[in-house]
């Protein structure tokens, strides 16, 4: 049973002629050269208990959907991505989000100057704006 033991896991969805519907594995028990599969029907939630040989498992049973999720990814990158999405979504609901989370207390005329006059003029990355563009605003 060495080849199949790590393959069948709790939560796997199996299909075979032994069951009238796809089944979700609840437990797998190795008994000598045979494997006992405890499963429930995906649609009907009917309990099934079948003991199959290693050859029957390899030839007749298909794993259609792996069960348990793998959490072996890079946690730091995941946290960075989640934080980026949090900030992006927060900005969509609160355009002044950057100011609200900073520890700077801006006055209302400063907020108006930045959000209503200076930011609409910026063209990110094209280098078209110069100091003269901003000087016109102050006049």
Residue pairs with C-beta under 8 A, 6 or more apart in sequence:
1 30
1 33
1 35
1 54
3 54
3 58
4 35
4 54
4 57
4 58
5 28
5 30
5 35
7 63
8 14
8 25
8 28
8 35
8 37
8 57
8 63
9 25
9 28
9 66
9 67
9 68
10 25
10 26
10 27
10 28
10 67
10 68
11 24
11 25
11 66
11 67
11 68
12 24
12 25
12 63
12 65
12 66
12 67
13 22
13 23
13 24
13 25
13 42
13 63
13 64
13 65
13 67
14 22
14 23
14 24
14 25
14 37
14 39
14 61
14 62
14 63
14 64
15 22
15 23
15 61
15 62
15 64
16 60
16 61
16 62
17 60
18 48
18 50
18 52
18 60
18 61
19 39
19 41
19 48
19 50
20 41
21 41
21 42
21 43
21 44
21 46
22 41
22 42
22 43
22 64
23 39
23 40
23 41
23 42
23 48
24 39
24 40
24 41
24 42
24 67
25 37
25 38
25 39
25 67
26 38
26 39
26 40
27 37
27 38
28 35
28 36
28 37
28 38
29 35
29 36
29 38
30 36
31 51
33 53
33 54
34 51
34 52
34 53
34 54
35 51
35 52
35 53
35 54
35 57
36 49
36 50
36 51
37 48
37 49
37 50
37 51
37 52
38 47
38 48
38 49
39 47
39 48
39 49
39 50
40 46
40 47
40 48
41 48
52 60
52 61
87 97
90 97
91 97
91 98
94 100
95 115
96 111
96 115
99 106
99 111
113 137
117 137
118 134
118 137
121 129
121 133
121 134
121 137
122 129
123 129
